């Protein structure tokens, strides 16, 4: 509706309640300073440029001072834009005062994690969205794992699942949990090899008789492999970029394949 406040107006109106001040505004672009107070009492001031020309504002540091201009593992895209969500799943639209307040809170958390990452030299938050298109496969993997019960979902969350292809039978893939076989899948077409085995959800039923879990089990393995391929493709495409050097482990430190390529399930990363 024409009388609805813009995203820029909503962010400007709620800034002060979130330790932020608007220093300037040009149409739908804001110049803001966010004052992040640490437990030690130290205050870190971030001068940020916010593009609120859409309902899903983007934000970056105005002049690189505290943050690198590009670091996938710190969730900073090329050009310095912060990657604070996966738009297909948890996009945050600024449409009213409540969602504007939530946007500021998400930004505040993002900046807090950046300070911790700089100190630890690793990203401190365990659950993160994978890079680029890999996030789509991560999301599908998580949905399938949840359908198969808390044990499988929990194993995926702590990187204990591996989809391992048989060297002598490339169409045959086994899902391992902590190194132990859970079930095997044919790749083409994608299907569980043995439907008479117990469903991994723990129901006591066989896969053949347990809801749609045979389909979800096959899809989980397929998506884990697609996730890894997309993650590796992301790092291959970024190989020419310089590593910012702020973390101890980063595939950009060398031109070789990603450090996690030995595993068929990547450690999760933000998009």
PyMOL commands that set and color helices and strands:
alter all, ss='L'
color gray80, all
select helices_A, chain A and resi 7-14+16-18+72-74+87-90+97-120+134-147+150-157+213-237+251-253
alter helices_A, ss='H'
color red, helices_A
select strands_A, chain A and resi 20-26+29-37+43-51+58-61+161-165+172-177+180-186+191-192
alter strands_A, ss='S'
color yellow, strands_A
deselect
rebuild
show_as cartoon
